[in-house]
């Protein structure tokens, strides 16, 4: 019995701690989640991304080209570009929000828009 268990024992790829494999299920390569994340962060070349699922997209806000994996519908390279495009460039919001934010007077905005702007400003902090 001891011999069978020893043959299934391995070491963690990241830290080298011994691993005891379960009799059933997937094989373990890491002792814990932090070791697994650290190893994958240090070895990005080991990722096997499908070229068909990699999309090169131009950001709608800044025009920068970025890569999106698995999501062909992405429109912005970052959350910052999304917020700027949404609250500064949409025609129905542009003038009101821009003037209110420049004057730091949210009281001039309609209630529904004010709540939305406050929520977004709090999320971006």
FENHU-V830588 format. One record per residue. N is the residue number from 1. RES is the residue in three letters. SS is DSSP state (~ for helix, > for strand, _ for the rest). PHI is phi as a letter, one per 40 degrees, with the letter a starting at -180 (999 if undefined). NEAR is the number of other C-alpha atoms within 10 Angstrom. Layout:
n	res	ss	phi	near
N	RES	SS	PHI	NEAR
N	RES	SS	PHI	NEAR
This chain:
n	res	ss	phi	near
1	UNK	_	999	5
2	UNK	~	c	6
3	UNK	~	c	7
4	UNK	~	c	9
5	UNK	~	c	12
6	UNK	~	c	12
7	UNK	~	c	10
8	UNK	_	c	13
9	UNK	_	c	13
10	UNK	>	b	17
11	UNK	>	b	16
12	UNK	_	c	18
13	UNK	_	c	16
14	UNK	_	c	18
15	UNK	_	b	14
16	UNK	_	g	12
17	UNK	_	c	12
18	UNK	>	c	14
19	UNK	>	b	18
20	UNK	_	b	18
21	UNK	_	c	18
22	UNK	_	c	12
23	UNK	_	c	10
24	UNK	_	b	6
25	UNK	_	g	7
26	UNK	_	c	8
27	UNK	_	c	13
28	UNK	_	c	16
29	UNK	_	b	17
30	UNK	_	b	21
31	UNK	_	c	18
32	UNK	_	a	12
33	UNK	~	c	9
34	UNK	~	d	10
35	UNK	~	c	17
36	UNK	~	c	16
37	UNK	~	c	13
38	UNK	~	c	12
39	UNK	~	c	16
40	UNK	~	c	13
41	UNK	~	c	11
42	UNK	~	c	10
43	UNK	_	b	10
44	UNK	~	c	9
45	UNK	~	c	9
46	UNK	~	c	9
47	UNK	_	c	8
48	UNK	_	b	7
49	UNK	_	c	11
50	UNK	_	c	9
51	UNK	~	c	9
52	UNK	~	c	8
53	UNK	~	c	11
54	UNK	>	b	14
55	UNK	>	b	16
56	UNK	>	b	12
57	UNK	>	b	18
58	UNK	>	c	16
59	UNK	_	c	17
60	UNK	_	c	15
61	UNK	_	c	18
62	UNK	_	c	14
63	UNK	_	g	12
64	UNK	_	c	11
65	UNK	>	c	13
66	UNK	>	b	15
67	UNK	>	b	14
68	UNK	>	b	17
69	UNK	>	b	14
70	UNK	_	g	14
71	UNK	_	b	11
72	UNK	_	c	13
73	UNK	_	c	9
74	UNK	_	c	18
75	UNK	_	b	16
76	UNK	_	b	22
77	UNK	_	c	20
78	UNK	_	a	13
79	UNK	~	c	10
80	UNK	~	c	12
81	UNK	~	c	16
82	UNK	~	c	17
83	UNK	~	c	17
84	UNK	~	c	13
85	UNK	~	c	16
86	UNK	~	c	14
87	UNK	~	b	20
88	UNK	~	b	16
89	UNK	~	b	15
90	UNK	_	c	11
91	UNK	~	d	10
92	UNK	~	c	10
93	UNK	~	b	14
94	UNK	~	d	14
95	UNK	~	c	13
96	UNK	~	c	17
97	UNK	~	c	23
98	UNK	~	d	14
99	UNK	~	c	14
100	UNK	~	c	15
101	UNK	~	c	13
102	UNK	~	c	9
103	UNK	~	c	10
104	UNK	_	f	11
105	UNK	_	b	12
106	UNK	~	c	19
107	UNK	~	c	9
108	UNK	~	c	14
109	UNK	_	c	17
110	UNK	_	c	11
111	UNK	~	d	11
112	UNK	~	c	8
113	UNK	~	c	15
114	UNK	~	c	17
115	UNK	~	c	13
116	UNK	~	c	12
117	UNK	~	c	18
118	UNK	~	c	11
119	UNK	~	c	11
120	UNK	~	c	13
121	UNK	~	c	11
122	UNK	~	c	9
123	UNK	~	c	8
124	UNK	_	c	9
125	UNK	_	c	5
